[in-house]
Amino acid sequence: MGFDVTAAEDFESAIKIIEGPAPIDLLIADIGLRPGTPHGIAIGNMAQSKRIGLKVIYMSGAYDLTLTASYGDASAVLQKPFTAEELADVVTAIGLI
């Protein structure tokens, strides 16, 4: 789709990226991260407090997104598995294309 993508391997890496100087237009966060780390909604909430106006897409294959997404300010939610076309449709719908 022409976007530059920066991937974070874990919670700590995500925080470093969010707190860094590079521009971020969209955060896609998996709600269920490895045990012992904050979940994706915590990352999304923290990112939106640091970067006002940041759009966040939450995704999960294990959680009921209609319930869990209400704990964050999601631009959209995706139930895994999803296709690249479905992701593109959501990115378009939230106004990034």
C-alpha positions in Angstrom: 0.0 0.0 0.0 3.1 2.2 0.0 3.5 2.8 3.7 6.7 2.6 5.6 6.4 0.0 8.3 8.3 -0.2 11.6 7.7 -3.5 13.5 8.2 -3.9 17.2 9.1 -7.4 18.5 7.9 -6.7 22.0 6.4 -4.2 24.4 9.7 -2.5 25.2 10.5 -2.1 21.5 7.1 -0.6 20.8 7.6 2.0 23.6 11.0 3.0 22.1 9.4 3.5 18.7 6.4 5.5 20.1 8.7 7.7 22.2 11.1 8.2 19.3 11.2 11.1 16.8 9.9 9.3 13.7 6.4 10.2 12.6 3.7 7.6 13.1 0.4 7.7 11.3 -1.1 4.4 12.4 -0.5 1.8 15.2 -1.7 -1.7 14.6 -1.6 -3.6 18.0 -2.4 -7.1 18.8 -4.5 -7.2 22.0 -3.0 -10.5 23.2 0.8 -10.1 23.7 3.0 -12.7 25.4 2.2 -13.4 29.0 3.8 -11.0 31.5 3.6 -7.9 29.3 0.9 -5.3 29.0 -1.7 -6.0 26.3 -2.0 -4.2 23.0 -4.7 -1.9 24.4 -2.3 -0.6 27.0 0.2 0.1 24.2 -2.5 1.9 22.1 -3.6 4.0 25.0 -0.1 5.0 25.9 0.7 5.8 22.2 -2.3 8.0 21.9 -1.4 9.9 25.0 2.1 10.6 23.6 0.9 11.2 20.0 -2.4 13.1 19.9 -4.6 12.1 17.0 -2.8 8.8 16.4 -5.1 6.2 14.8 -5.0 2.7 16.3 -6.3 -0.6 14.9 -6.6 -3.4 17.4 -6.5 -7.0 16.3 -6.9 -10.4 18.0 -7.6 -14.0 17.2 -8.3 -14.9 20.8 -10.4 -12.1 22.3 -13.9 -10.9 21.6 -13.0 -7.6 20.0 -16.4 -6.1 20.5 -15.8 -6.2 24.3 -12.1 -5.6 24.6 -11.8 -2.8 22.1 -14.1 -0.6 24.3 -11.1 -0.3 26.7 -9.2 1.7 24.1 -9.8 4.5 21.6 -9.7 2.3 18.5 -10.1 3.7 15.0 -11.0 0.1 14.0 -10.8 -3.5 15.2 -10.0 -6.6 13.2 -10.6 -10.2 14.1 -7.8 -12.5 13.0 -7.3 -14.1 10.6 -7.9 -11.2 8.2 -6.7 -10.7 4.6 -4.5 -7.9 3.2 -7.6 -6.6 1.4 -9.6 -6.4 4.7 -6.7 -4.5 6.3 -6.5 -2.2 3.3 -10.3 -1.6 3.5 -10.0 -0.6 7.2 -7.0 1.7 6.5 -9.0 3.4 3.8 -12.1 3.6 6.0 -10.3 5.4 8.8 -9.0 8.0 6.3 -5.3 7.1 5.9 -5.6 6.6 2.1 
